[in-house]
């Protein structure tokens, strides 16, 4: 995987989280065409950038607990 691919995954993940359209970790992995383990690594990447991310079990989506702008 290239650095560019890594950044693209993070940007796509950010867009899905921002719109509360991630679905379950399994469906998110399918949407991003990555493994579930990689989904969790990319979420950790966003958290390392100070994104406060949580999962809503009722809506089955990840969301930002506070407004977050991705600046890479």
CHARMM internal coordinates of N, CA and C (Angstrom, degrees):
IC EDIT
DIST 1 N 1 CA 1.4602
DIST 1 CA 1 C 1.5248
ANGL 1 N 1 CA 1 C 108.93
DIST 1 C 2 N 1.3042
ANGL 1 CA 1 C 2 N 114.86
DIHE 1 N 1 CA 1 C 2 N 136.17
DIST 2 N 2 CA 1.4533
ANGL 1 C 2 N 2 CA 119.90
DIHE 1 CA 1 C 2 N 2 CA 178.77
DIST 2 CA 2 C 1.5289
ANGL 2 N 2 CA 2 C 109.59
DIHE 1 C 2 N 2 CA 2 C -88.55
DIST 2 C 3 N 1.3035
ANGL 2 CA 2 C 3 N 114.80
DIHE 2 N 2 CA 2 C 3 N 164.39
DIST 3 N 3 CA 1.4621
ANGL 2 C 3 N 3 CA 120.73
DIHE 2 CA 2 C 3 N 3 CA 176.46
DIST 3 CA 3 C 1.5246
ANGL 3 N 3 CA 3 C 110.13
DIHE 2 C 3 N 3 CA 3 C -60.77
DIST 3 C 4 N 1.3282
ANGL 3 CA 3 C 4 N 115.91
DIHE 3 N 3 CA 3 C 4 N -38.66
DIST 4 N 4 CA 1.4607
ANGL 3 C 4 N 4 CA 120.85
DIHE 3 CA 3 C 4 N 4 CA 179.04
DIST 4 CA 4 C 1.5316
ANGL 4 N 4 CA 4 C 110.43
DIHE 3 C 4 N 4 CA 4 C -61.52
DIST 4 C 5 N 1.3326
ANGL 4 CA 4 C 5 N 117.97
DIHE 4 N 4 CA 4 C 5 N -42.99
DIST 5 N 5 CA 1.4670
ANGL 4 C 5 N 5 CA 121.97
DIHE 4 CA 4 C 5 N 5 CA 177.84
DIST 5 CA 5 C 1.5303
ANGL 5 N 5 CA 5 C 110.67
DIHE 4 C 5 N 5 CA 5 C -61.04
DIST 5 C 6 N 1.3144
ANGL 5 CA 5 C 6 N 115.11
DIHE 5 N 5 CA 5 C 6 N -42.30
DIST 6 N 6 CA 1.4730
ANGL 5 C 6 N 6 CA 121.32
DIHE 5 CA 5 C 6 N 6 CA 178.66
DIST 6 CA 6 C 1.5363
ANGL 6 N 6 CA 6 C 109.89
DIHE 5 C 6 N 6 CA 6 C -58.58
DIST 6 C 7 N 1.3165
ANGL 6 CA 6 C 7 N 116.20
DIHE 6 N 6 CA 6 C 7 N -48.36
DIST 7 N 7 CA 1.4671
ANGL 6 C 7 N 7 CA 120.87
DIHE 6 CA 6 C 7 N 7 CA 179.38
DIST 7 CA 7 C 1.5211
ANGL 7 N 7 CA 7 C 111.87
DIHE 6 C 7 N 7 CA 7 C -63.09
DIST 7 C 8 N 1.3186
ANGL 7 CA 7 C 8 N 117.49
DIHE 7 N 7 CA 7 C 8 N -40.41
DIST 8 N 8 CA 1.4609
ANGL 7 C 8 N 8 CA 120.70
DIHE 7 CA 7 C 8 N 8 CA 178.44
DIST 8 CA 8 C 1.5256
ANGL 8 N 8 CA 8 C 111.47
DIHE 7 C 8 N 8 CA 8 C -62.33
DIST 8 C 9 N 1.3205
ANGL 8 CA 8 C 9 N 116.78
DIHE 8 N 8 CA 8 C 9 N -40.27
DIST 9 N 9 CA 1.4670
ANGL 8 C 9 N 9 CA 120.27
DIHE 8 CA 8 C 9 N 9 CA 177.41
DIST 9 CA 9 C 1.5250
ANGL 9 N 9 CA 9 C 110.37
DIHE 8 C 9 N 9 CA 9 C -62.36
DIST 9 C 10 N 1.3158
ANGL 9 CA 9 C 10 N 116.64
DIHE 9 N 9 CA 9 C 10 N -43.83
DIST 10 N 10 CA 1.4600
ANGL 9 C 10 N 10 CA 120.59
DIHE 9 CA 9 C 10 N 10 CA -179.65
DIST 10 CA 10 C 1.5320
ANGL 10 N 10 CA 10 C 110.23
DIHE 9 C 10 N 10 CA 10 C -64.02
DIST 10 C 11 N 1.3193
ANGL 10 CA 10 C 11 N 117.26
DIHE 10 N 10 CA 10 C 11 N -41.87
DIST 11 N 11 CA 1.4736
ANGL 10 C 11 N 11 CA 120.31
DIHE 10 CA 10 C 11 N 11 CA 179.47
DIST 11 CA 11 C 1.5272
ANGL 11 N 11 CA 11 C 111.60
DIHE 10 C 11 N 11 CA 11 C -65.38
DIST 11 C 12 N 1.3274
ANGL 11 CA 11 C 12 N 117.18
DIHE 11 N 11 CA 11 C 12 N -42.08
DIST 12 N 12 CA 1.4636
ANGL 11 C 12 N 12 CA 120.39
DIHE 11 CA 11 C 12 N 12 CA 178.40
DIST 12 CA 12 C 1.5234
ANGL 12 N 12 CA 12 C 110.32
DIHE 11 C 12 N 12 CA 12 C -65.27
DIST 12 C 13 N 1.3262
ANGL 12 CA 12 C 13 N 116.56
DIHE 12 N 12 CA 12 C 13 N -41.81
DIST 13 N 13 CA 1.4580
ANGL 12 C 13 N 13 CA 120.51
DIHE 12 CA 12 C 13 N 13 CA 177.70
DIST 13 CA 13 C 1.5223
ANGL 13 N 13 CA 13 C 110.27
DIHE 12 C 13 N 13 CA 13 C -61.51
DIST 13 C 14 N 1.3163
ANGL 13 CA 13 C 14 N 116.85
DIHE 13 N 13 CA 13 C 14 N -45.36
DIST 14 N 14 CA 1.4663
ANGL 13 C 14 N 14 CA 121.45
DIHE 13 CA 13 C 14 N 14 CA 178.78
DIST 14 CA 14 C 1.5267
ANGL 14 N 14 CA 14 C 111.03
DIHE 13 C 14 N 14 CA 14 C -56.81
DIST 14 C 15 N 1.3288
ANGL 14 CA 14 C 15 N 116.99
DIHE 14 N 14 CA 14 C 15 N -45.41
DIST 15 N 15 CA 1.4671
ANGL 14 C 15 N 15 CA 120.97
DIHE 14 CA 14 C 15 N 15 CA -179.40
DIST 15 CA 15 C 1.5268
ANGL 15 N 15 CA 15 C 110.71
DIHE 14 C 15 N 15 CA 15 C -61.67
DIST 15 C 16 N 1.3181
ANGL 15 CA 15 C 16 N 117.40
DIHE 15 N 15 CA 15 C 16 N -40.65
DIST 16 N 16 CA 1.4684
ANGL 15 C 16 N 16 CA 120.58
DIHE 15 CA 15 C 16 N 16 CA 179.73
DIST 16 CA 16 C 1.5281
ANGL 16 N 16 CA 16 C 111.80
DIHE 15 C 16 N 16 CA 16 C -69.84
DIST 16 C 17 N 1.3195
ANGL 16 CA 16 C 17 N 116.77
DIHE 16 N 16 CA 16 C 17 N -39.68
DIST 17 N 17 CA 1.4655
ANGL 16 C 17 N 17 CA 119.81
DIHE 16 CA 16 C 17 N 17 CA 178.11
DIST 17 CA 17 C 1.5305
ANGL 17 N 17 CA 17 C 109.61
DIHE 16 C 17 N 17 CA 17 C -66.71
DIST 17 C 18 N 1.3175
ANGL 17 CA 17 C 18 N 116.80
DIHE 17 N 17 CA 17 C 18 N -43.58
DIST 18 N 18 CA 1.4644
ANGL 17 C 18 N 18 CA 121.07
DIHE 17 CA 17 C 18 N 18 CA -178.46
DIST 18 CA 18 C 1.5292
ANGL 18 N 18 CA 18 C 111.53
DIHE 17 C 18 N 18 CA 18 C -58.99
DIST 18 C 19 N 1.3195
ANGL 18 CA 18 C 19 N 116.79
DIHE 18 N 18 CA 18 C 19 N -36.53
DIST 19 N 19 CA 1.4655
ANGL 18 C 19 N 19 CA 120.66
DIHE 18 CA 18 C 19 N 19 CA -179.45
DIST 19 CA 19 C 1.5298
ANGL 19 N 19 CA 19 C 112.64
DIHE 18 C 19 N 19 CA 19 C -94.87
DIST 19 C 20 N 1.3223
ANGL 19 CA 19 C 20 N 115.70
DIHE 19 N 19 CA 19 C 20 N 6.75
DIST 20 N 20 CA 1.4734
ANGL 19 C 20 N 20 CA 121.96
DIHE 19 CA 19 C 20 N 20 CA -179.48
DIST 20 CA 20 C 1.5208
ANGL 20 N 20 CA 20 C 111.05
DIHE 19 C 20 N 20 CA 20 C 52.28
DIST 20 C 21 N 1.3355
ANGL 20 CA 20 C 21 N 114.46
DIHE 20 N 20 CA 20 C 21 N 50.14
DIST 21 N 21 CA 1.4652
ANGL 20 C 21 N 21 CA 120.87
DIHE 20 CA 20 C 21 N 21 CA -176.56
DIST 21 CA 21 C 1.5239
ANGL 21 N 21 CA 21 C 112.08
DIHE 20 C 21 N 21 CA 21 C -128.27
DIST 21 C 22 N 1.3406
ANGL 21 CA 21 C 22 N 117.03
DIHE 21 N 21 CA 21 C 22 N 31.25
DIST 22 N 22 CA 1.4599
ANGL 21 C 22 N 22 CA 118.59
DIHE 21 CA 21 C 22 N 22 CA -176.56
DIST 22 CA 22 C 1.5179
ANGL 22 N 22 CA 22 C 112.89
DIHE 21 C 22 N 22 CA 22 C -79.41
DIST 22 C 23 N 1.3195
ANGL 22 CA 22 C 23 N 116.78
DIHE 22 N 22 CA 22 C 23 N -35.29
DIST 23 N 23 CA 1.4597
ANGL 22 C 23 N 23 CA 119.38
DIHE 22 CA 22 C 23 N 23 CA -170.47
DIST 23 CA 23 C 1.5152
ANGL 23 N 23 CA 23 C 109.77
DIHE 22 C 23 N 23 CA 23 C 75.22
DIST 23 C 24 N 1.3056
ANGL 23 CA 23 C 24 N 116.02
DIHE 23 N 23 CA 23 C 24 N -165.25
DIST 24 N 24 CA 1.4611
ANGL 23 C 24 N 24 CA 121.29
DIHE 23 CA 23 C 24 N 24 CA 179.32
DIST 24 CA 24 C 1.5280
ANGL 24 N 24 CA 24 C 109.54
DIHE 23 C 24 N 24 CA 24 C -69.64
DIST 24 C 25 N 1.3322
ANGL 24 CA 24 C 25 N 117.66
DIHE 24 N 24 CA 24 C 25 N 165.19
DIST 25 N 25 CA 1.4671
ANGL 24 C 25 N 25 CA 118.35
DIHE 24 CA 24 C 25 N 25 CA 175.83
DIST 25 CA 25 C 1.5329
ANGL 25 N 25 CA 25 C 112.12
DIHE 24 C 25 N 25 CA 25 C -55.71
DIST 25 C 26 N 1.3240
ANGL 25 CA 25 C 26 N 116.33
DIHE 25 N 25 CA 25 C 26 N -37.30
DIST 26 N 26 CA 1.4623
ANGL 25 C 26 N 26 CA 120.05
DIHE 25 CA 25 C 26 N 26 CA 179.95
DIST 26 CA 26 C 1.5325
ANGL 26 N 26 CA 26 C 111.47
DIHE 25 C 26 N 26 CA 26 C -65.04
DIST 26 C 27 N 1.3308
ANGL 26 CA 26 C 27 N 116.78
DIHE 26 N 26 CA 26 C 27 N -46.09
DIST 27 N 27 CA 1.4632
ANGL 26 C 27 N 27 CA 118.69
DIHE 26 CA 26 C 27 N 27 CA -179.81
DIST 27 CA 27 C 1.5255
ANGL 27 N 27 CA 27 C 110.80
DIHE 26 C 27 N 27 CA 27 C -70.63
DIST 27 C 28 N 1.3187
ANGL 27 CA 27 C 28 N 117.15
DIHE 27 N 27 CA 27 C 28 N -32.82
DIST 28 N 28 CA 1.4600
ANGL 27 C 28 N 28 CA 120.69
DIHE 27 CA 27 C 28 N 28 CA 176.30
DIST 28 CA 28 C 1.5280
ANGL 28 N 28 CA 28 C 110.11
DIHE 27 C 28 N 28 CA 28 C -63.05
DIST 28 C 29 N 1.3201
ANGL 28 CA 28 C 29 N 116.64
DIHE 28 N 28 CA 28 C 29 N -41.85
DIST 29 N 29 CA 1.4645
ANGL 28 C 29 N 29 CA 120.43
DIHE 28 CA 28 C 29 N 29 CA 177.78
DIST 29 CA 29 C 1.5264
ANGL 29 N 29 CA 29 C 110.17
DIHE 28 C 29 N 29 CA 29 C -59.89
DIST 29 C 30 N 1.3251
ANGL 29 CA 29 C 30 N 116.87
DIHE 29 N 29 CA 29 C 30 N -41.29
DIST 30 N 30 CA 1.4739
ANGL 29 C 30 N 30 CA 120.12
DIHE 29 CA 29 C 30 N 30 CA 177.69
DIST 30 CA 30 C 1.5291
ANGL 30 N 30 CA 30 C 110.98
DIHE 29 C 30 N 30 CA 30 C -65.84
DIST 30 C 31 N 1.3292
ANGL 30 CA 30 C 31 N 117.32
DIHE 30 N 30 CA 30 C 31 N -42.55
DIST 31 N 31 CA 1.4642
ANGL 30 C 31 N 31 CA 120.65
DIHE 30 CA 30 C 31 N 31 CA -179.80
DIST 31 CA 31 C 1.5246
ANGL 31 N 31 CA 31 C 111.75
DIHE 30 C 31 N 31 CA 31 C -61.10
DIST 31 C 32 N 1.3225
ANGL 31 CA 31 C 32 N 115.93
DIHE 31 N 31 CA 31 C 32 N -38.25
DIST 32 N 32 CA 1.4618
ANGL 31 C 32 N 32 CA 120.84
DIHE 31 CA 31 C 32 N 32 CA -177.70
DIST 32 CA 32 C 1.5295
ANGL 32 N 32 CA 32 C 112.58
DIHE 31 C 32 N 32 CA 32 C -92.11
DIST 32 C 33 N 1.3318
ANGL 32 CA 32 C 33 N 116.32
DIHE 32 N 32 CA 32 C 33 N -5.86
DIST 33 N 33 CA 1.4640
ANGL 32 C 33 N 33 CA 122.68
DIHE 32 CA 32 C 33 N 33 CA -178.39
DIST 33 CA 33 C 1.5303
ANGL 33 N 33 CA 33 C 111.45
DIHE 32 C 33 N 33 CA 33 C 57.35
DIST 33 C 34 N 1.3482
ANGL 33 CA 33 C 34 N 113.96
DIHE 33 N 33 CA 33 C 34 N 47.64
DIST 34 N 34 CA 1.4625
ANGL 33 C 34 N 34 CA 121.22
DIHE 33 CA 33 C 34 N 34 CA 177.93
DIST 34 CA 34 C 1.5281
ANGL 34 N 34 CA 34 C 108.05
DIHE 33 C 34 N 34 CA 34 C -137.30
DIST 34 C 35 N 1.3193
ANGL 34 CA 34 C 35 N 117.01
DIHE 34 N 34 CA 34 C 35 N 170.17
DIST 35 N 35 CA 1.4573
ANGL 34 C 35 N 35 CA 120.93
DIHE 34 CA 34 C 35 N 35 CA 178.63
DIST 35 CA 35 C 1.5295
ANGL 35 N 35 CA 35 C 110.36
DIHE 34 C 35 N 35 CA 35 C -76.22
DIST 35 C 36 N 1.3216
ANGL 35 CA 35 C 36 N 115.76
DIHE 35 N 35 CA 35 C 36 N 162.61
DIST 36 N 36 CA 1.4691
ANGL 35 C 36 N 36 CA 119.98
DIHE 35 CA 35 C 36 N 36 CA 176.81
DIST 36 CA 36 C 1.5279
ANGL 36 N 36 CA 36 C 110.10
DIHE 35 C 36 N 36 CA 36 C -62.45
DIST 36 C 37 N 1.3216
ANGL 36 CA 36 C 37 N 116.47
DIHE 36 N 36 CA 36 C 37 N -39.31
DIST 37 N 37 CA 1.4684
ANGL 36 C 37 N 37 CA 119.60
DIHE 36 CA 36 C 37 N 37 CA 178.23
DIST 37 CA 37 C 1.5255
ANGL 37 N 37 CA 37 C 110.82
DIHE 36 C 37 N 37 CA 37 C -59.94
DIST 37 C 38 N 1.3271
ANGL 37 CA 37 C 38 N 116.82
DIHE 37 N 37 CA 37 C 38 N -39.49
DIST 38 N 38 CA 1.4632
ANGL 37 C 38 N 38 CA 120.44
DIHE 37 CA 37 C 38 N 38 CA 178.71
DIST 38 CA 38 C 1.5196
ANGL 38 N 38 CA 38 C 110.85
DIHE 37 C 38 N 38 CA 38 C -68.68
DIST 38 C 39 N 1.3275
ANGL 38 CA 38 C 39 N 117.56
DIHE 38 N 38 CA 38 C 39 N -34.58
DIST 39 N 39 CA 1.4724
ANGL 38 C 39 N 39 CA 120.34
DIHE 38 CA 38 C 39 N 39 CA 174.92
DIST 39 CA 39 C 1.5241
ANGL 39 N 39 CA 39 C 109.19
DIHE 38 C 39 N 39 CA 39 C -55.32
DIST 39 C 40 N 1.3339
ANGL 39 CA 39 C 40 N 116.31
DIHE 39 N 39 CA 39 C 40 N -48.95
DIST 40 N 40 CA 1.4630
ANGL 39 C 40 N 40 CA 119.46
DIHE 39 CA 39 C 40 N 40 CA -178.75
DIST 40 CA 40 C 1.5238
ANGL 40 N 40 CA 40 C 111.81
DIHE 39 C 40 N 40 CA 40 C -65.38
DIST 40 C 41 N 1.3374
ANGL 40 CA 40 C 41 N 117.52
DIHE 40 N 40 CA 40 C 41 N -35.04
DIST 41 N 41 CA 1.4759
ANGL 40 C 41 N 41 CA 119.69
DIHE 40 CA 40 C 41 N 41 CA 176.58
DIST 41 CA 41 C 1.5294
ANGL 41 N 41 CA 41 C 110.67
DIHE 40 C 41 N 41 CA 41 C -65.73
DIST 41 C 42 N 1.3382
ANGL 41 CA 41 C 42 N 117.76
DIHE 41 N 41 CA 41 C 42 N -40.74
DIST 42 N 42 CA 1.4633
ANGL 41 C 42 N 42 CA 120.37
DIHE 41 CA 41 C 42 N 42 CA 179.66
DIST 42 CA 42 C 1.5290
ANGL 42 N 42 CA 42 C 111.24
DIHE 41 C 42 N 42 CA 42 C -68.21
DIST 42 C 43 N 1.3212
ANGL 42 CA 42 C 43 N 116.97
DIHE 42 N 42 CA 42 C 43 N -36.56
DIST 43 N 43 CA 1.4707
ANGL 42 C 43 N 43 CA 119.88
DIHE 42 CA 42 C 43 N 43 CA 174.50
DIST 43 CA 43 C 1.5238
ANGL 43 N 43 CA 43 C 109.23
DIHE 42 C 43 N 43 CA 43 C -62.81
DIST 43 C 44 N 1.3269
ANGL 43 CA 43 C 44 N 116.55
DIHE 43 N 43 CA 43 C 44 N -41.68
DIST 44 N 44 CA 1.4658
ANGL 43 C 44 N 44 CA 119.93
DIHE 43 CA 43 C 44 N 44 CA 176.65
DIST 44 CA 44 C 1.5295
ANGL 44 N 44 CA 44 C 111.38
DIHE 43 C 44 N 44 CA 44 C -63.62
DIST 44 C 45 N 1.3339
ANGL 44 CA 44 C 45 N 116.82
DIHE 44 N 44 CA 44 C 45 N -35.52
DIST 45 N 45 CA 1.4681
ANGL 44 C 45 N 45 CA 120.00
DIHE 44 CA 44 C 45 N 45 CA 176.30
DIST 45 CA 45 C 1.5279
ANGL 45 N 45 CA 45 C 110.28
DIHE 44 C 45 N 45 CA 45 C -60.02
DIST 45 C 46 N 1.3346
ANGL 45 CA 45 C 46 N 116.98
DIHE 45 N 45 CA 45 C 46 N -44.85
DIST 46 N 46 CA 1.4681
ANGL 45 C 46 N 46 CA 120.42
DIHE 45 CA 45 C 46 N 46 CA 178.26
DIST 46 CA 46 C 1.5290
ANGL 46 N 46 CA 46 C 111.00
DIHE 45 C 46 N 46 CA 46 C -65.49
DIST 46 C 47 N 1.3039
ANGL 46 CA 46 C 47 N 116.73
DIHE 46 N 46 CA 46 C 47 N -39.46
DIST 47 N 47 CA 1.4739
ANGL 46 C 47 N 47 CA 119.39
DIHE 46 CA 46 C 47 N 47 CA 177.92
DIST 47 CA 47 C 1.5171
ANGL 47 N 47 CA 47 C 111.16
DIHE 46 C 47 N 47 CA 47 C -63.75
DIST 47 C 48 N 1.3243
ANGL 47 CA 47 C 48 N 117.00
DIHE 47 N 47 CA 47 C 48 N -33.81
DIST 48 N 48 CA 1.4694
ANGL 47 C 48 N 48 CA 120.82
DIHE 47 CA 47 C 48 N 48 CA 177.01
DIST 48 CA 48 C 1.5229
ANGL 48 N 48 CA 48 C 111.45
DIHE 47 C 48 N 48 CA 48 C -65.02
DIST 48 C 49 N 1.3439
ANGL 48 CA 48 C 49 N 115.80
DIHE 48 N 48 CA 48 C 49 N -20.83
DIST 49 N 49 CA 1.4711
ANGL 48 C 49 N 49 CA 121.10
DIHE 48 CA 48 C 49 N 49 CA 176.07
DIST 49 CA 49 C 1.5262
ANGL 49 N 49 CA 49 C 111.52
DIHE 48 C 49 N 49 CA 49 C -93.48
DIST 49 C 50 N 1.3350
ANGL 49 CA 49 C 50 N 115.73
DIHE 49 N 49 CA 49 C 50 N 16.37
DIST 50 N 50 CA 1.4685
ANGL 49 C 50 N 50 CA 124.38
DIHE 49 CA 49 C 50 N 50 CA 177.51
DIST 50 CA 50 C 1.5267
ANGL 50 N 50 CA 50 C 114.60
DIHE 49 C 50 N 50 CA 50 C 76.28
DIST 50 C 51 N 1.3248
ANGL 50 CA 50 C 51 N 117.55
DIHE 50 N 50 CA 50 C 51 N 21.07
DIST 51 N 51 CA 1.4634
ANGL 50 C 51 N 51 CA 120.38
DIHE 50 CA 50 C 51 N 51 CA 174.27
DIST 51 CA 51 C 1.5312
ANGL 51 N 51 CA 51 C 108.49
DIHE 50 C 51 N 51 CA 51 C -79.22
DIST 51 C 52 N 1.3232
ANGL 51 CA 51 C 52 N 115.23
DIHE 51 N 51 CA 51 C 52 N 129.36
DIST 52 N 52 CA 1.4594
ANGL 51 C 52 N 52 CA 120.30
DIHE 51 CA 51 C 52 N 52 CA 176.75
DIST 52 CA 52 C 1.5252
ANGL 52 N 52 CA 52 C 106.97
DIHE 51 C 52 N 52 CA 52 C -94.57
DIST 52 C 53 N 1.3275
ANGL 52 CA 52 C 53 N 115.72
DIHE 52 N 52 CA 52 C 53 N 104.22
DIST 53 N 53 CA 1.4647
ANGL 52 C 53 N 53 CA 122.19
DIHE 52 CA 52 C 53 N 53 CA -174.36
DIST 53 CA 53 C 1.5160
ANGL 53 N 53 CA 53 C 109.46
DIHE 52 C 53 N 53 CA 53 C -114.42
DIST 53 C 54 N 1.3199
ANGL 53 CA 53 C 54 N 115.37
DIHE 53 N 53 CA 53 C 54 N 136.15
DIST 54 N 54 CA 1.4590
ANGL 53 C 54 N 54 CA 121.25
DIHE 53 CA 53 C 54 N 54 CA 175.17
DIST 54 CA 54 C 1.5232
ANGL 54 N 54 CA 54 C 108.35
DIHE 53 C 54 N 54 CA 54 C -134.80
DIST 54 C 55 N 1.3211
ANGL 54 CA 54 C 55 N 115.80
DIHE 54 N 54 CA 54 C 55 N 171.95
DIST 55 N 55 CA 1.4634
ANGL 54 C 55 N 55 CA 121.21
DIHE 54 CA 54 C 55 N 55 CA -179.66
DIST 55 CA 55 C 1.5175
ANGL 55 N 55 CA 55 C 108.95
DIHE 54 C 55 N 55 CA 55 C -120.03
DIST 55 C 56 N 1.3202
ANGL 55 CA 55 C 56 N 117.07
DIHE 55 N 55 CA 55 C 56 N 129.51
DIST 56 N 56 CA 1.4602
ANGL 55 C 56 N 56 CA 123.15
DIHE 55 CA 55 C 56 N 56 CA 177.51
DIST 56 CA 56 C 1.5257
ANGL 56 N 56 CA 56 C 108.00
DIHE 55 C 56 N 56 CA 56 C -96.87
DIST 56 C 57 N 1.3259
ANGL 56 CA 56 C 57 N 116.14
DIHE 56 N 56 CA 56 C 57 N 108.06
DIST 57 N 57 CA 1.4677
ANGL 56 C 57 N 57 CA 120.73
DIHE 56 CA 56 C 57 N 57 CA -176.76
DIST 57 CA 57 C 1.5244
ANGL 57 N 57 CA 57 C 112.17
DIHE 56 C 57 N 57 CA 57 C -67.49
DIST 57 C 58 N 1.3201
ANGL 57 CA 57 C 58 N 118.21
DIHE 57 N 57 CA 57 C 58 N -31.08
DIST 58 N 58 CA 1.4640
ANGL 57 C 58 N 58 CA 120.72
DIHE 57 CA 57 C 58 N 58 CA 179.20
DIST 58 CA 58 C 1.5330
ANGL 58 N 58 CA 58 C 111.21
DIHE 57 C 58 N 58 CA 58 C -69.91
DIST 58 C 59 N 1.3219
ANGL 58 CA 58 C 59 N 116.23
DIHE 58 N 58 CA 58 C 59 N -45.13
DIST 59 N 59 CA 1.4767
ANGL 58 C 59 N 59 CA 120.61
DIHE 58 CA 58 C 59 N 59 CA -179.19
DIST 59 CA 59 C 1.5226
ANGL 59 N 59 CA 59 C 112.40
DIHE 58 C 59 N 59 CA 59 C -87.15
DIST 59 C 60 N 1.3272
ANGL 59 CA 59 C 60 N 115.68
DIHE 59 N 59 CA 59 C 60 N -11.04
DIST 60 N 60 CA 1.4732
ANGL 59 C 60 N 60 CA 123.00
DIHE 59 CA 59 C 60 N 60 CA -177.91
DIST 60 CA 60 C 1.5290
ANGL 60 N 60 CA 60 C 111.30
DIHE 59 C 60 N 60 CA 60 C 53.79
DIST 60 C 61 N 1.3284
ANGL 60 CA 60 C 61 N 114.72
DIHE 60 N 60 CA 60 C 61 N 57.07
DIST 61 N 61 CA 1.4548
ANGL 60 C 61 N 61 CA 120.06
DIHE 60 CA 60 C 61 N 61 CA 177.38
DIST 61 CA 61 C 1.5243
ANGL 61 N 61 CA 61 C 111.07
DIHE 60 C 61 N 61 CA 61 C -154.06
DIST 61 C 62 N 1.3198
ANGL 61 CA 61 C 62 N 114.86
DIHE 61 N 61 CA 61 C 62 N 150.22
DIST 62 N 62 CA 1.4623
ANGL 61 C 62 N 62 CA 120.23
DIHE 61 CA 61 C 62 N 62 CA 170.14
DIST 62 CA 62 C 1.5204
ANGL 62 N 62 CA 62 C 107.44
DIHE 61 C 62 N 62 CA 62 C -80.83
DIST 62 C 63 N 1.3150
ANGL 62 CA 62 C 63 N 116.12
DIHE 62 N 62 CA 62 C 63 N 154.04
DIST 63 N 63 CA 1.4599
ANGL 62 C 63 N 63 CA 120.76
DIHE 62 CA 62 C 63 N 63 CA 178.09
DIST 63 CA 63 C 1.5206
ANGL 63 N 63 CA 63 C 109.00
DIHE 62 C 63 N 63 CA 63 C -152.95
DIST 63 C 64 N 1.3295
ANGL 63 CA 63 C 64 N 114.73
DIHE 63 N 63 CA 63 C 64 N 159.39
DIST 64 N 64 CA 1.4613
ANGL 63 C 64 N 64 CA 120.67
DIHE 63 CA 63 C 64 N 64 CA 175.20
DIST 64 CA 64 C 1.5191
ANGL 64 N 64 CA 64 C 108.49
DIHE 63 C 64 N 64 CA 64 C -86.01
DIST 64 C 65 N 1.3198
ANGL 64 CA 64 C 65 N 115.76
DIHE 64 N 64 CA 64 C 65 N 129.12
DIST 65 N 65 CA 1.4621
ANGL 64 C 65 N 65 CA 121.11
DIHE 64 CA 64 C 65 N 65 CA 179.52
DIST 65 CA 65 C 1.5251
ANGL 65 N 65 CA 65 C 111.03
DIHE 64 C 65 N 65 CA 65 C -75.08
DIST 65 C 66 N 1.3126
ANGL 65 CA 65 C 66 N 116.75
DIHE 65 N 65 CA 65 C 66 N -27.00
DIST 66 N 66 CA 1.4591
ANGL 65 C 66 N 66 CA 124.18
DIHE 65 CA 65 C 66 N 66 CA 176.84
DIST 66 CA 66 C 1.5257
ANGL 66 N 66 CA 66 C 107.46
DIHE 65 C 66 N 66 CA 66 C -132.10
DIST 66 C 67 N 1.3061
ANGL 66 CA 66 C 67 N 118.32
DIHE 66 N 66 CA 66 C 67 N 151.86
DIST 67 N 67 CA 1.4763
ANGL 66 C 67 N 67 CA 118.92
DIHE 66 CA 66 C 67 N 67 CA 177.52
DIST 67 CA 67 C 1.5284
ANGL 67 N 67 CA 67 C 110.55
DIHE 66 C 67 N 67 CA 67 C -53.11
DIST 67 C 68 N 1.3139
ANGL 67 CA 67 C 68 N 116.00
DIHE 67 N 67 CA 67 C 68 N 138.39
DIST 68 N 68 CA 1.4534
ANGL 67 C 68 N 68 CA 121.22
DIHE 67 CA 67 C 68 N 68 CA -177.69
DIST 68 CA 68 C 1.5233
ANGL 68 N 68 CA 68 C 109.81
DIHE 67 C 68 N 68 CA 68 C -142.22
DIST 68 C 69 N 1.3214
ANGL 68 CA 68 C 69 N 115.98
DIHE 68 N 68 CA 68 C 69 N 126.85
DIST 69 N 69 CA 1.4577
ANGL 68 C 69 N 69 CA 121.83
DIHE 68 CA 68 C 69 N 69 CA 175.54
DIST 69 CA 69 C 1.5206
ANGL 69 N 69 CA 69 C 108.67
DIHE 68 C 69 N 69 CA 69 C -110.13
DIST 69 C 70 N 1.2991
ANGL 69 CA 69 C 70 N 115.01
DIHE 69 N 69 CA 69 C 70 N 125.18
DIST 70 N 70 CA 1.4665
ANGL 69 C 70 N 70 CA 120.59
DIHE 69 CA 69 C 70 N 70 CA 179.81
DIST 70 CA 70 C 1.5203
ANGL 70 N 70 CA 70 C 108.91
DIHE 69 C 70 N 70 CA 70 C -80.59
DIST 70 C 71 N 1.3120
ANGL 70 CA 70 C 71 N 116.07
DIHE 70 N 70 CA 70 C 71 N 118.87
DIST 71 N 71 CA 1.4610
ANGL 70 C 71 N 71 CA 121.60
DIHE 70 CA 70 C 71 N 71 CA 178.83
DIST 71 CA 71 C 1.5167
ANGL 71 N 71 CA 71 C 108.10
DIHE 70 C 71 N 71 CA 71 C -125.80
DIST 71 C 72 N 1.3178
ANGL 71 CA 71 C 72 N 114.92
DIHE 71 N 71 CA 71 C 72 N 103.99
DIST 72 N 72 CA 1.4691
ANGL 71 C 72 N 72 CA 119.65
DIHE 71 CA 71 C 72 N 72 CA 179.60
DIST 72 CA 72 C 1.5152
ANGL 72 N 72 CA 72 C 110.16
DIHE 71 C 72 N 72 CA 72 C -113.80
END
COOR INIT
IC SEED 1 N 1 CA 1 C
IC BUILD
